[in-house]
């Protein structure tokens, strides 16, 4: 993998600290390869993130980290929080989940879904988390109505995560956005995953597709015109035609589900409801600013709406890269800090009417 290209930090283009209320964090998801290898316990891996000085605030992927998930035991929760506190760290957001299916043919009832999630809410509270996270729209209005009194009681936030192509104008997402905005409850907020804002595909991802022998004209289209609507149609067409080798299907689906092509301006109406950000990255090859440009754009946009919350480094590229998670996260947070500062400085320098 090529070394990241970075702009030098100078006193003229960046401040010494992030805006008040902005907290850099790291997702435990970044260490998925180490969790799978199980050479250390998940607890020790997570505490090591703080101990090694990578980040003191950890966004927890609870399903990976807790053996007793989805009904975590008090003992396991206390062991994790104690180890993390001893290392100078704490949990930020608790990554929750709902298994909507009780069996391959039977969907859980609303009551069963509530009972599945309730222990996770209590676990988030016991860990001292800011709140718990679900994908946008998965909970649905009825479950959110039942959860809100508990969220108020425990002073937790339910974060609904938006990523990929889930813009407010997307027919699949519009109703969930409208519901959240309509409630306008501070205990219900958005997590913005900047995978929505990719100006180009990751270099190392393109290398994998090239090695798989996909058509050259198609590869050129992916490389040069990722945000072109015709490129999405071409991605779907090749899949439907059976032109994707079976061993490549999982990786290929990232272009359908995980990789977005939007501009931050498309999120302007919902940015005031964003209280956390996933600084999603895949590799650190910053050709043409493909890693740093979305960071700067998000920094500028968030500063313009008075954002406060966590901004967590989240590495998705371990699906095809073997790099060290700690080194990758540390380098990404360095790049993210600088890029966010530059973006926030742009917002401060912009004329009042232009914000």
N, C-alpha and C positions, 0 to 999 in steps of 0.2 A: 504494500500500500504506500502511496506517495505521502510524504510528510505534509502536514497542514500548512497552507500559506496564510500568514496572518499579517494584519496591519500593525505596525509598532504603536504602542501606547505612548502618547505624549501629553504633556500638561495642557496643551491647547485644544485637544479634541476629546478629553475624558476627565471626569471628576475622580476624586479619590475614593468615593463610596457610592454605592447604589442609592437611589432615592429612599427616603424614609419609608419603612414598611415593606420594602422589597427584600425577600429572604431567599438566597440561593440554597438549593437542596439537591439531593441525589436520590434517585429511585433505586430501591433494592433490586428491581428488575434487571439492572445493568449487570448484576452478578449472577444471573441465571446459569451460565456455564459452570461456575464454581458450586452453586447449589446442587446442580445435577451430579457433579463429580463426587460430592459429599465427602471430600477429604477433611473438611471442617464442618461443624454444625452450622445451620442457617443463622442461629443466634450469634455465633462467633464471627461469621462473615459480615453480618450487619453491624455488629459492634465495631468490627475492624474498620469499617468505612469512617467512623468518627475517630477511632484511635489513630488511624493513619493520616488524619488531617484532611481527608478528601472533602467531607461535608459533615456538619454537626446536626443537620436536619435531614432525616431519612423518610422518604415516602415508601411505605411498606406494601409490598405485594403479599398480602396475608396468605393467600392460597399456597404460595411457595414457601413461606417462612415458618408457618405454624403447623406442626404435625396434627394438632387437634382441631384444625379448621374443618368445617365451618362453625363449630361450637367450641371456641378456644377455651382451654381450662385456665382458671386463675393462676395456677402454678406456672404454666408455660408463659403466660403474658407477663407475670412478675419477673420471671427469669430473663426474659428479653428486655424489658424496660430497665431492669437493674443493671444488666450488662452494658446496655447502651448508655445509661446515665453515668456509669463508672468510667466510660470512655469519653465523656463530655458531649454526648449526643442525645437526641430525642426524636420521637416519631412526629412527623408532620401530618400527612394524610394517610388514612388506613384504606388500602385498596381492597374493597369488598367485592362480592359477586353474588349473583342469584342463579342457582341452577334451576331453570324454568321447567325442566322435565324430570318427573319422578321415575320414569322409565322411557324406553324408546317410543312408546305409543301413548303415554299419559302425561299431560301437562299438569304441573302443580296448580292447585286452586289459589285464589287470592290469599286465603288464610294460610295456606302452606308456604307461599312465597314470603309472607310477612314473618312467619315463624322461622324460616330459613335465614332471613336477614337479621332478625332481632338480636341473636347472640353476637353478631358481628358489630352491631351498634354498641352493645354493652362492652365489647372488647375494645373498641375504639376509645370509649370513655375511660376505661381502666388504664389504657396506655397513655392517656393524656393527649390524644391526637386532636388535631383541629376539626376533623370530621372524617367521613367515609365517602368513598368514590365508587360510582357506578357509571356505565355507559349512558349517554343521553337517551332518554326514552325507555330504558329497560324497566325502571320501577313503574312508570305509568301514573296517571293522576290519582287513581284510587289508593295505591300503596303510599304515594307521597302524602296524601291526606292523613293516613293513619300514622305516618312517621313524624310528621311535623311537630305534634305535641311532645314527642319523645326527644326530638332534636332540640327543641326549646328547653326542655327539662334538663338535658345533659349539656347544654350549650355546645352542640355540635352542628356542623354544616354538612348537608348532603351535597356533594359535588357531582354534577353530571358532566361527563367528559365528552367533548366533541373532537373528532379527528377525521383525517382523510377527506372525504367529499361532503361531510356533514355541515354544510353552510346553512344559514337561516333560510335561503331560498330553495334549498333542496326539498322536493316533495316528501321525501322519507323522514325529514327532520323538522319540518316547519311547525308541526303541531306541538312537538315537545318543547321547542324554543318558545312558542307562544304561551304555553302553559307556565313555564318557569318565569317568563317576563311578566305575565299577568298576575301571578301570585306576588311577585316582588317582595319575597320574604328573605331577610338576610341569612336565614338558615338553609337556603336553597340557592346554590350558585353554580357557575360553570367552571370547568377546567378546560382551558384552551390548549390543545395539542398542536404545536406548530408544524406537524406533518401536513396540516391543511395548506401550508403556504410554500410548498416546495417549488422553487423556480426551475429546478432541473433534477434529474435522477442522480443518486449517488454514483460516483465514479466506479467504486468497487462493485456495485450492483450491476452496472452496465457491463463490466468485465465478466461477470458470471454469465450474463445472458449471451454475451459474445462467444464465450467458451462453449456454451451449449449448442451453438450452431444455428441460432435463429436467423431468419432471412436478413441480408445486409440492408436492404431498403427499409425494412421495419426497424432495425437497430439505429439507422441514421435518423429516422423520424423520432424515435425515443430520445436520442441524444440531442437533437437540435430543436425539437418542437414539442417538448413535454407538455406545455400548457395549452397547446392547440387542441380545441375540442375534437378535431378529426383524429388526434392521436389516441384519445380514449376509445373512440369507435374502432380504431385499428387494433388496439389491445384486446377488446372484446371479440372482434371478428376472428383473430388468429386463434383465440381460445375455443370458440365455437366450431371452427373448421378442423380442430384436432391438430393444429400445428405446433402445439406446445408439448415437448417430450414429457412423459409421465413423471420422471424424476425431478422435473423443474416446476411442477404444478404449484406446490406450496409457495415457493419463492416468487413465482410469476403472479400469484394472487395478491401480493403486496401492491401491485400496480392498480388492482381493482378495488382493494379495501383500505389499505393503510396509507398510500401515497396520495396527497392532495395536490391541487394545482390552482388554488385560489389566491387572491390578493387580500391583504389585511383590511382594505377598505370595505370589502363585502361583509365584514363582521362589525362595522361601526356601530350599528344599533344595539348590539348585544355586549359590547365591550364593558359597559358599566356593570354588567352582571358577572364578569370574570373575576374570580378571587384566587385562582391558581393557574399556573401554566406548566405544561410539559414541554421542556426544551428538547424535543425529540431530535436525535441525530442518528445517522447510520454509519458514517465514517467521518474522518477529519480531513478529507481532501476538499479544500475550499476553492477549487477552481471557479473563477468567475463569481466568487462570493456565494456559491450555492449552499454553504453551511451558515455563513455569517450574515448574509443579507436578510433572511427571515428574522434573525435575532435583532438586528438593528431596527427593522420595520416594526416588530412587536414592541421593542423598547420605546420607540417613539409613540406608537399608538397607545400603549398603556399609560405612559407618562401624561399623555393628553387627557386621560379620563380619571386621573388620580388613583390609579390602581394601588392596592396593597395586597400582599399575599406571598405565596411561595412560588418559586420558579425552579423546577426540578429538572436536572439533567436526566434524560432517559435514553438509553442506548438500545436501538432496535437492531443494530447491525450484527449482533453476535449470532444471528441466524445463519450468516454466511462468512463471518470473519472469526479468526481465532486469537485476536489481540487480547491483551491483558485488560480486564474490566477496570481495574483501579487506575492504570495508566491512561486509558481512554477517557474515563470520567474526569480525572484530574485535568487533563489537557482540554477537554471540552468545557469544563467550568471556567478555566482561564479565558478561553476564547469567548464564552458566553458573557462573562463579566464585562470584558472590554466592549463587546458589540452592543450589549444592553446599555452601557454607559453612553456610548456614542449616540444611540437612538434616543435616549432620554434627553441628552444635551440638545439634540435637534429640536425636540418638542419645546424645550425651554427657550430656544432661540427663535422659534417661529412666531410671527405676528399673531396677536390675539385672535384676529378674525380668521386666521388660517387653520386654527386647531379644530 
